[in-house]
């Protein structure tokens, strides 16, 4: 039954990708936004979204909550449509749609040949961040979680390796070993610190404990590496701003727990800036 469901999902997505290619980015983005805004509330993640918003913003009223959810699904739809044009974002005329702030940080990393840890979360079209880092000439390895849909996953992996970042490392123990090997060979690392993990520590996230990855903190303690927070925002005209923060350096007195906590605080600030541009469907506080 699950195989049939996944296969039907794959056929629908494949059909939409073909349609989007025919009608272009602007119309595709609008159409996909409307589809997701309509269909999204019927997904089983509806309960998780409401719980997450209540945890992050205890005093939020229903009107504001509904507005955030509506815009989130709209952005989800736009991201979905944009995957079909990801090649153009990397190589062609859509380059001007991405504004980068603090590019000098990336230039310094490239010149010094010292690998760093880039940390971020699932903000709007988060794929564009890794794409830009690699385009800037930085050797980069990205941790990703394979899709549950095994029909669709090869398609998405191919898109990511060809146009986003060639070094895609699957989440898990074997992936962590490969990550360490790549880092020792001079590759910077990019990972999302907002996903729930099975192996991590409980760290405060919006005042509630959440299982959080300790990979950045472990690399800081072992290699004294710098951590570079990075954040993407979608503008009203569907252009983007990538904000590259100044590198963070931690003293020897910092612990795995304190470093992880500070990175969660940075993530909170990013989310609060544009709450409708974070993906609230993850069961973050399970």
C-alpha positions as CSV (number, residue, x, y, z in Angstrom):
1,X,0.0,0.0,0.0
2,X,2.8,2.4,0.9
3,X,4.6,1.6,-2.4
4,X,1.5,2.5,-4.3
5,X,1.1,5.7,-2.4
6,X,4.7,6.7,-3.1
7,X,4.4,5.8,-6.7
8,X,1.3,7.9,-7.2
9,X,3.0,10.8,-5.4
10,X,6.0,10.4,-7.8
11,X,3.7,10.5,-10.8
12,X,1.9,13.6,-9.6
13,X,5.2,15.4,-8.9
14,X,6.8,14.3,-12.2
15,X,3.7,15.6,-14.1
16,X,3.8,19.0,-12.2
17,X,7.6,19.3,-13.0
18,X,6.9,18.8,-16.7
19,X,4.0,21.3,-16.5
20,X,6.1,23.9,-14.7
21,X,8.9,23.6,-17.2
22,X,6.4,24.5,-19.9
23,X,4.8,27.5,-18.2
24,X,7.9,29.1,-16.7
25,X,9.0,30.1,-13.2
26,X,6.6,33.0,-12.5
27,X,3.4,31.2,-13.4
28,X,4.6,28.0,-11.8
29,X,5.5,29.7,-8.6
30,X,2.0,31.3,-8.4
31,X,0.2,28.1,-9.3
32,X,2.2,25.9,-6.9
33,X,1.7,28.4,-4.2
34,X,-2.1,28.2,-4.6
35,X,-2.0,24.4,-4.7
36,X,0.0,24.1,-1.5
37,X,-2.1,26.7,0.2
38,X,-5.2,24.7,-0.5
39,X,-3.9,21.1,0.0
40,X,-1.5,21.8,2.9
41,X,-4.1,22.1,5.7
42,X,-5.3,18.5,4.8
43,X,-1.8,17.0,5.6
44,X,-1.4,15.1,8.8
45,X,1.2,17.6,9.9
46,X,-1.5,20.1,10.7
47,X,-1.5,19.1,14.3
48,X,2.3,19.3,14.6
49,X,2.3,22.8,13.0
50,X,-0.2,24.1,15.5
51,X,1.7,22.5,18.4
52,X,5.0,23.9,17.2
53,X,3.7,27.4,16.9
54,X,2.1,27.3,20.4
55,X,5.4,26.1,21.8
56,X,7.5,28.8,20.0
57,X,5.0,31.6,20.5
58,X,2.8,30.9,23.6
59,X,0.9,34.2,23.3
60,X,0.2,34.0,19.6
61,X,-3.5,34.7,18.7
62,X,-5.4,32.5,16.2
63,X,-5.4,35.2,13.5
64,X,-1.6,35.5,13.5
65,X,-1.2,31.7,13.7
66,X,-3.4,31.2,10.7
67,X,-1.6,33.9,8.8
68,X,1.8,32.3,9.4
69,X,0.5,28.8,8.4
70,X,-1.1,30.2,5.2
71,X,2.1,32.0,4.2
72,X,4.2,28.9,5.1
73,X,2.2,26.7,2.8
74,X,2.4,29.3,0.1
75,X,6.2,29.4,0.4
76,X,6.4,25.6,0.5
77,X,4.6,25.7,-2.9
78,X,7.0,28.2,-4.3
79,X,10.0,26.2,-3.2
80,X,8.5,23.1,-4.9
81,X,8.2,25.0,-8.2
82,X,11.7,26.4,-7.9
83,X,13.3,23.0,-7.8
84,X,12.4,22.6,-11.5
85,X,14.4,25.8,-12.3
86,X,17.3,25.2,-9.9
87,X,19.7,25.0,-12.8
88,X,18.8,28.5,-13.9
89,X,19.4,29.8,-10.4
90,X,22.9,28.4,-10.5
91,X,24.0,29.1,-14.1
92,X,21.7,31.5,-15.9
93,X,19.5,34.5,-15.7
94,X,18.0,33.9,-12.2
95,X,21.4,34.7,-10.6
96,X,20.2,38.3,-10.1
97,X,17.3,37.0,-7.9
98,X,19.8,36.3,-5.1
99,X,21.3,39.2,-3.1
100,X,24.1,38.3,-0.8
101,X,25.1,40.2,2.3
102,X,28.6,39.8,3.8
103,X,30.1,37.9,0.9
104,X,33.5,39.0,2.2
105,X,33.2,36.2,4.8
106,X,33.1,33.5,2.1
107,X,36.0,35.1,0.3
108,X,38.1,35.0,3.4
109,X,37.2,31.3,4.0
110,X,38.2,30.5,0.5
111,X,41.5,32.3,0.7
112,X,42.5,30.9,4.0
113,X,41.6,27.3,3.0
114,X,40.4,26.6,6.6
115,X,37.2,24.6,6.7
116,X,34.3,25.9,8.7
117,X,30.9,24.7,9.9
118,X,28.0,26.5,8.2
119,X,24.8,26.2,10.3
120,X,21.3,27.2,9.3
121,X,17.7,25.9,9.3
122,X,14.9,25.1,6.9
123,X,14.2,28.7,5.9
124,X,12.3,29.2,2.7
125,X,14.4,27.9,-0.3
126,X,17.2,26.7,1.9
127,X,18.9,24.9,-1.0
128,X,20.1,28.2,-2.4
129,X,22.4,28.7,0.6
130,X,24.5,25.6,-0.1
131,X,24.4,26.4,-3.8
132,X,25.8,29.9,-3.2
133,X,28.6,28.7,-0.9
134,X,29.8,26.1,-3.4
135,X,29.5,28.7,-6.3
136,X,31.8,31.0,-4.2
137,X,34.6,28.4,-4.7
138,X,34.4,26.8,-1.2
139,X,34.8,23.0,-1.0
140,X,31.6,22.0,0.8
141,X,29.9,18.9,2.1
142,X,26.2,19.0,2.9
143,X,24.3,16.6,5.3
144,X,20.9,15.7,4.0
145,X,18.0,13.4,5.0
146,X,16.8,11.1,2.2
147,X,13.1,11.4,1.3
148,X,10.9,8.6,2.6
149,X,9.5,8.3,-1.0
150,X,12.1,5.9,-2.6
151,X,10.7,6.7,-6.1
152,X,11.1,10.4,-5.7
153,X,14.4,10.4,-3.7
154,X,16.8,9.5,-6.6
155,X,15.3,12.4,-8.6
156,X,15.9,14.9,-5.8
157,X,19.3,13.5,-5.0
158,X,20.3,14.0,-8.7
159,X,19.1,17.6,-8.6
160,X,21.0,18.4,-5.5
161,X,24.3,16.8,-6.6
162,X,24.2,18.4,-10.1
163,X,23.0,21.9,-9.2
164,X,23.2,22.5,-5.4
165,X,26.2,20.8,-3.9
166,X,28.1,17.9,-5.3
167,X,29.1,16.5,-1.9
168,X,25.8,15.3,-0.5
169,X,26.3,13.2,2.7
170,X,23.4,11.0,3.9
171,X,22.4,11.6,7.5
172,X,23.5,8.8,9.8
173,X,26.5,7.2,11.5
174,X,28.2,6.3,8.2
175,X,27.5,9.8,7.0
176,X,29.1,11.3,10.1
177,X,32.3,9.3,9.4
178,X,32.4,10.5,5.8
179,X,31.8,14.0,7.1
180,X,34.8,13.8,9.4
181,X,37.0,12.4,6.6
182,X,35.9,15.3,4.2
183,X,36.5,17.9,6.9
184,X,40.1,16.6,7.5
185,X,40.6,16.8,3.8
186,X,39.7,20.5,3.8
187,X,36.0,20.5,3.1
188,X,33.7,22.9,5.0
189,X,30.4,21.5,6.3
190,X,26.9,22.8,6.0
191,X,24.1,21.4,8.1
192,X,20.7,22.2,9.4
193,X,20.5,22.4,13.2
194,X,16.7,22.7,13.4
195,X,15.8,19.1,12.7
196,X,15.0,16.6,15.4
197,X,17.7,14.0,15.7
198,X,17.9,10.5,17.3
199,X,21.4,11.1,18.6
200,X,22.0,14.4,20.2
201,X,21.4,16.3,23.4
202,X,18.4,18.0,24.8
203,X,18.9,21.8,24.4
204,X,16.5,24.7,25.0
205,X,14.8,25.8,21.8
206,X,12.2,28.4,22.4
207,X,12.3,27.7,26.1
208,X,11.6,24.0,25.7
209,X,14.0,21.1,25.5
210,X,14.5,19.7,22.0
211,X,16.9,16.9,20.8
212,X,19.6,18.8,18.9
213,X,22.6,17.8,16.9
214,X,25.9,18.3,18.6
215,X,28.0,17.9,15.4
216,X,28.9,21.7,15.2
217,X,29.9,21.7,18.9
218,X,32.0,18.5,18.6
219,X,33.9,19.9,15.7
220,X,34.5,23.2,17.6
221,X,35.9,21.3,20.6
222,X,38.0,18.9,18.6
223,X,39.3,21.1,15.8
224,X,38.7,24.7,17.2
225,X,36.8,25.3,13.9
226,X,34.8,28.4,13.4
227,X,31.0,28.3,13.0
228,X,29.3,30.5,10.4
229,X,25.5,31.0,10.7
230,X,23.8,31.6,7.4
231,X,20.2,32.6,6.8
232,X,18.0,33.1,3.7
233,X,14.9,35.3,3.3
234,X,12.4,35.5,0.6
235,X,11.4,39.0,-0.5
236,X,8.0,40.2,-1.7
237,X,9.0,40.0,-5.3
238,X,10.3,36.4,-4.8
239,X,13.9,37.5,-4.9
240,X,16.1,36.3,-2.0
241,X,18.6,37.7,0.5
242,X,21.3,35.4,1.8
243,X,22.7,36.7,5.1
244,X,26.1,35.4,5.9
245,X,27.0,36.1,9.6
246,X,30.5,36.7,10.9
247,X,32.3,33.6,12.0
248,X,31.8,32.6,15.6
249,X,34.8,31.5,17.7
250,X,34.3,29.8,21.0
251,X,36.6,29.7,24.0
252,X,38.1,26.5,25.5
253,X,35.7,27.0,28.5
254,X,32.7,26.4,26.3
255,X,31.1,22.9,26.5
256,X,29.2,20.9,24.0
257,X,26.1,21.8,25.8
258,X,26.8,25.6,25.9
259,X,27.8,25.8,22.3
260,X,24.7,23.9,21.1
261,X,22.5,26.2,23.3
262,X,24.0,29.3,21.7
263,X,23.5,28.0,18.2
264,X,19.8,27.3,19.1
265,X,19.5,30.9,20.3
266,X,20.8,32.2,17.0
267,X,18.3,29.9,15.2
268,X,15.5,31.3,17.3
269,X,16.4,34.9,16.3
270,X,16.3,33.9,12.6
271,X,12.9,32.2,12.9
272,X,11.4,35.2,14.8
273,X,12.4,37.5,12.0
274,X,10.2,35.7,9.4
275,X,8.2,33.0,11.2
276,X,6.2,32.2,8.0
277,X,9.4,31.4,6.2
278,X,10.5,28.5,8.5
279,X,9.1,25.1,7.9
280,X,6.9,24.3,10.9
281,X,6.0,20.7,9.8
282,X,9.0,19.0,11.5
283,X,8.1,17.3,14.8
284,X,10.8,19.4,16.6
285,X,9.9,18.9,20.2
286,X,9.0,15.2,20.1
